[in-house]
């Protein structure tokens, strides 16, 4: 059976117990399991697919909580290490009355950034699997080199590679260094998911179609551009399809982008899509993919937190 492997940060999201316009005014927080790679793995697991996370947390109470939470979501945790060399990463997230977010991170000695390539299992990936990663852990660190090693393993085995930059400039010392790093890793992926703001940041091109086609280099076959409440567009070199999102009353958009790409990857896993069949499948079923991913992401914003807000396959089945 095909399996999703995600690599990257696993952290605690502290969100206000009540809606607030700024972190400074928040009095009470609630903790949630978070980290984009963990969120995407949880989506696939909840939608009935096999999913595993490669990460590292501190040997502390927060680390224990995170491992237990993703395990309950159905994610394989055998590749999540714990260390005393660093602490579990924390993110404080402020929510506006529209459900938008403002981040403050505590991760100067982040355990996830210390995950070394020597810790990777050999021969982990197959041509039937998907590897998904983001950019938070691509700052200069042992974890960046671990990403490079696992991506190389994916290419050698013919595994599909998915990249959602999920850019968080607050975690980079320099915005241009972030942009250059993301641009460097983009051609290594067959599937790329970007928000429209990230697309502009990376390309400096105002016209969306021109910006997208400027990114079609290397292995990239499919690019998804999300527009929040306005839906999303699927691009290949030959065509593009946009599907509007359904209106929902959003109370927390944390993890909505992860819900979108996770839903897409769950379908690709279910249909056993490979590098050789990816583009044709996405072009044939573009509207169906986008409609389901939009609905799944929108539904996740109606509850607080990320993993806890993701529907299961029984709550939101997909059929082709």
C-alpha positions as CSV (number, residue, x, y, z in Angstrom):
1,X,0.0,0.0,0.0
2,X,1.2,3.5,-0.8
3,X,2.3,5.6,2.1
4,X,2.9,9.3,2.8
5,X,6.1,10.3,4.5
6,X,6.4,13.8,5.8
7,X,9.5,15.4,7.3
8,X,9.9,18.5,9.3
9,X,8.8,20.3,12.4
10,X,6.4,18.9,15.1
11,X,5.5,21.6,17.5
12,X,2.9,23.0,20.0
13,X,0.5,25.7,18.7
14,X,-0.7,27.9,21.6
15,X,-3.9,29.6,20.4
16,X,-6.0,32.1,22.4
17,X,-8.9,30.6,24.3
18,X,-10.9,33.6,23.1
19,X,-10.6,35.6,19.9
20,X,-8.0,38.3,20.1
21,X,-6.5,40.9,17.8
22,X,-3.0,40.8,19.3
23,X,-0.8,38.4,21.3
24,X,-0.1,41.1,23.8
25,X,-3.8,41.2,24.9
26,X,-4.2,37.4,25.2
27,X,-4.7,36.1,28.7
28,X,-5.3,32.4,28.2
29,X,-4.0,30.0,25.6
30,X,-5.0,26.4,24.6
31,X,-2.3,24.0,23.3
32,X,-2.7,22.1,20.1
33,X,-0.4,19.8,18.2
34,X,1.0,21.5,15.1
35,X,3.7,21.8,12.5
36,X,2.8,21.7,8.8
37,X,4.4,18.3,8.1
38,X,2.6,16.8,11.1
39,X,-0.7,18.3,10.0
40,X,-0.4,17.0,6.4
41,X,0.4,13.5,7.7
42,X,-2.6,13.7,10.1
43,X,-4.9,14.7,7.2
44,X,-3.9,11.6,5.1
45,X,-4.2,9.3,8.1
46,X,-7.7,10.6,8.9
47,X,-8.7,10.1,5.3
48,X,-7.8,6.5,5.6
49,X,-4.2,6.5,4.1
50,X,-1.0,5.3,5.6
51,X,1.1,8.2,6.8
52,X,4.4,8.5,8.8
53,X,6.2,11.6,10.2
54,X,10.0,12.0,10.4
55,X,10.8,14.5,13.1
56,X,12.3,15.1,16.5
57,X,11.0,16.6,19.7
58,X,12.4,17.3,23.1
59,X,12.5,14.6,25.7
60,X,9.9,16.6,27.6
61,X,6.2,16.8,28.4
62,X,5.4,18.7,25.2
63,X,7.3,16.2,23.2
64,X,5.3,13.3,24.8
65,X,2.1,15.2,24.2
66,X,2.9,15.7,20.5
67,X,3.8,12.1,19.8
68,X,0.7,10.8,21.5
69,X,-1.5,13.3,19.6
70,X,-0.3,12.4,16.2
71,X,-0.4,8.7,17.0
72,X,-4.1,9.1,18.0
73,X,-4.7,10.7,14.6
74,X,-3.4,7.6,13.0
75,X,0.1,8.8,12.0
76,X,3.0,6.3,12.3
77,X,5.4,7.7,15.0
78,X,8.3,5.2,14.7
79,X,10.5,7.8,13.0
80,X,9.9,10.6,15.6
81,X,12.9,10.8,17.8
82,X,13.3,12.5,21.2
83,X,16.4,14.3,22.4
84,X,17.8,16.1,25.4
85,X,20.0,18.3,23.2
86,X,17.1,20.6,22.3
87,X,13.5,21.5,23.4
88,X,10.2,20.9,21.7
89,X,9.3,23.9,19.5
90,X,6.5,26.3,20.5
91,X,4.4,28.7,18.4
92,X,2.0,31.2,19.9
93,X,-0.7,32.1,17.4
94,X,-2.9,35.2,17.7
95,X,-6.4,35.0,16.0
96,X,-8.3,38.0,14.6
97,X,-12.1,38.1,14.5
98,X,-11.8,36.7,10.9
99,X,-9.7,33.8,12.0
100,X,-6.4,35.1,10.6
101,X,-3.1,34.5,12.4
102,X,-0.1,36.2,13.8
103,X,2.9,34.0,14.9
104,X,5.5,34.2,17.6
105,X,7.9,31.2,17.7
106,X,10.0,29.9,20.5
107,X,12.6,27.6,18.9
108,X,16.1,28.9,19.4
109,X,17.2,25.4,20.6
110,X,14.7,23.5,18.6
111,X,14.9,19.7,18.8
112,X,13.5,19.3,15.2
113,X,16.4,21.2,13.7
114,X,18.9,18.8,15.3
115,X,17.4,15.8,13.4
116,X,20.5,14.4,11.6
117,X,20.6,12.5,8.3
118,X,22.4,9.6,10.1
119,X,19.1,9.0,11.9
120,X,17.3,8.3,8.6
121,X,16.3,4.7,7.9
122,X,18.0,3.4,4.8
123,X,15.8,2.2,1.9
124,X,12.7,3.8,3.5
125,X,10.9,5.0,0.3
126,X,9.5,3.2,-2.7
127,X,8.2,4.3,-6.0
128,X,4.6,3.9,-4.7
129,X,5.1,6.4,-1.8
130,X,4.9,10.2,-1.5
131,X,7.4,12.4,0.3
132,X,6.2,15.8,1.5
133,X,8.2,18.6,3.0
134,X,8.0,22.3,3.8
135,X,10.5,25.2,4.3
136,X,10.5,25.9,8.0
137,X,13.2,23.3,8.6
138,X,15.3,24.4,5.6
139,X,17.2,27.0,7.6
140,X,20.9,26.1,8.0
141,X,20.8,23.2,10.4
142,X,21.4,19.4,10.5
143,X,17.7,19.1,9.6
144,X,18.2,20.8,6.3
145,X,20.9,18.3,5.3
146,X,18.5,15.5,6.4
147,X,15.9,16.9,4.0
148,X,18.4,16.8,1.2
149,X,19.4,13.2,2.0
150,X,15.7,12.0,2.1
151,X,14.8,13.9,-1.1
152,X,17.8,12.3,-2.8
153,X,16.5,8.9,-1.7
154,X,13.1,9.7,-3.1
155,X,14.6,10.6,-6.5
156,X,16.6,7.4,-6.6
157,X,13.6,5.3,-5.8
158,X,11.2,7.2,-8.1
159,X,9.0,8.4,-5.2
160,X,6.7,11.3,-5.7
161,X,7.9,14.5,-4.0
162,X,5.6,17.2,-2.7
163,X,6.7,20.7,-1.5
164,X,4.6,23.2,0.4
165,X,6.9,26.1,1.3
166,X,4.6,27.3,4.0
167,X,6.8,30.3,4.4
168,X,7.3,31.8,7.9
169,X,9.6,34.8,7.5
170,X,9.8,35.3,11.3
171,X,11.9,32.1,11.4
172,X,14.5,33.4,9.0
173,X,17.2,36.0,9.7
174,X,16.9,37.3,6.2
175,X,13.9,37.3,3.8
176,X,16.1,36.9,0.7
177,X,17.8,33.9,2.2
178,X,14.4,32.3,2.6
179,X,13.4,33.1,-0.9
180,X,16.6,31.7,-2.4
181,X,16.4,28.5,-0.3
182,X,12.8,27.9,-1.3
183,X,13.6,28.6,-5.0
184,X,16.5,26.1,-4.7
185,X,14.3,23.3,-3.4
186,X,11.2,23.9,-5.7
187,X,12.6,22.0,-8.8
188,X,13.2,19.0,-6.6
189,X,9.4,18.4,-6.2
190,X,6.9,17.0,-8.6
191,X,4.0,18.7,-6.7
192,X,4.2,22.3,-5.4
193,X,1.5,24.1,-3.3
194,X,1.7,27.8,-2.8
195,X,-0.5,30.6,-1.5
196,X,-0.9,33.5,-3.9
197,X,1.1,35.7,-1.5
198,X,4.0,33.1,-1.5
199,X,3.9,33.0,-5.3
200,X,4.4,36.8,-5.5
201,X,7.1,36.7,-2.8
202,X,9.1,34.0,-4.7
203,X,8.7,35.3,-8.2
204,X,8.1,39.1,-7.9
205,X,5.6,38.7,-10.8
206,X,2.2,40.2,-10.3
207,X,0.4,38.2,-13.0
208,X,-0.4,34.8,-11.5
209,X,-0.2,32.7,-14.6
210,X,3.1,34.3,-15.6
211,X,4.4,33.7,-12.1
212,X,3.4,30.1,-12.0
213,X,4.9,29.3,-15.4
214,X,8.2,30.9,-14.3
215,X,8.4,28.2,-11.7
216,X,8.0,25.2,-14.0
217,X,11.6,23.9,-13.9
218,X,13.2,20.6,-12.9
219,X,10.8,17.9,-11.8
220,X,7.7,20.1,-11.2
221,X,4.6,18.7,-12.9
222,X,1.7,20.3,-10.9
223,X,1.4,23.6,-9.0
224,X,-1.5,24.4,-6.7
225,X,-2.1,28.0,-5.9
226,X,-4.5,28.7,-3.0
227,X,-6.5,31.9,-2.6
228,X,-8.0,31.4,0.9
229,X,-11.7,32.0,0.9
230,X,-11.6,32.5,-2.9
231,X,-10.6,28.9,-3.7
232,X,-7.6,27.5,-5.5
233,X,-6.1,26.9,-9.0
234,X,-4.4,23.8,-10.3
235,X,-1.7,24.4,-13.0
236,X,0.2,22.1,-15.3
237,X,2.3,23.3,-18.2
238,X,-0.6,22.7,-20.5
239,X,-3.6,23.9,-18.6
240,X,-5.0,25.5,-15.5
241,X,-8.3,25.1,-13.6
242,X,-9.7,27.3,-10.9
243,X,-12.5,26.2,-8.4
244,X,-14.1,28.6,-6.0
245,X,-14.4,27.8,-2.3
246,X,-17.7,27.3,-0.5
247,X,-18.5,30.0,2.1
248,X,-18.0,29.0,5.7
249,X,-17.8,30.9,9.0
250,X,-14.1,30.6,9.7
251,X,-13.0,30.8,13.4
252,X,-9.4,29.5,13.0
253,X,-7.5,29.2,9.8
254,X,-4.5,27.5,11.4
255,X,-3.6,24.4,9.3
256,X,-6.0,25.2,6.5
257,X,-3.3,25.2,3.9
258,X,-2.0,21.9,5.3
259,X,-5.6,20.5,5.1
260,X,-5.8,21.5,1.4
261,X,-2.5,19.8,0.3
262,X,-3.1,16.8,2.7
263,X,-6.5,16.2,1.0
264,X,-4.9,16.3,-2.4
265,X,-2.1,13.9,-1.4
266,X,-4.7,11.5,0.3
267,X,-6.5,11.2,-3.1
268,X,-3.2,10.6,-4.9
269,X,-2.3,7.9,-2.5
270,X,-5.7,6.3,-2.7
271,X,-5.5,6.2,-6.5
272,X,-1.8,4.9,-6.4
273,X,-0.6,7.8,-8.5
274,X,3.1,7.7,-9.4
275,X,5.5,10.1,-11.1
276,X,4.5,8.8,-14.5
277,X,0.8,9.2,-14.0
278,X,0.6,12.4,-11.9
279,X,0.2,15.0,-14.6
280,X,-2.4,13.1,-16.6
281,X,-4.5,12.3,-13.5
282,X,-4.4,15.9,-12.2
283,X,-5.4,17.3,-15.6
284,X,-8.3,14.8,-15.9
285,X,-9.6,15.3,-12.4
286,X,-8.6,18.9,-11.7
287,X,-12.0,20.1,-10.8
288,X,-12.8,17.1,-8.5
289,X,-9.4,17.4,-6.7
290,X,-9.8,21.1,-6.1
291,X,-13.5,20.9,-5.0
292,X,-12.7,18.2,-2.4
293,X,-9.5,20.0,-1.2
294,X,-11.3,23.3,-0.9
295,X,-14.2,21.8,1.0
296,X,-11.8,19.9,3.3
297,X,-9.7,23.0,4.1
298,X,-12.8,25.2,4.6
299,X,-14.4,22.7,7.0
300,X,-11.2,22.6,9.1
301,X,-11.5,26.4,9.7
302,X,-14.8,25.9,11.5
303,X,-13.0,24.5,14.6
304,X,-10.0,25.5,16.7
305,X,-6.6,24.0,16.1
306,X,-5.3,22.0,13.2
307,X,-5.2,18.2,13.7
308,X,-8.3,18.2,15.9
309,X,-10.3,20.1,13.2
310,X,-9.6,17.7,10.3
311,X,-12.5,15.6,9.2
312,X,-12.2,11.8,8.9
313,X,-13.0,9.8,5.8
314,X,-16.3,8.9,7.4
315,X,-17.2,12.6,7.9
316,X,-16.0,13.6,4.5
317,X,-15.5,10.8,2.0
318,X,-14.1,11.3,-1.5
319,X,-15.3,9.3,-4.5
320,X,-14.3,9.2,-8.1
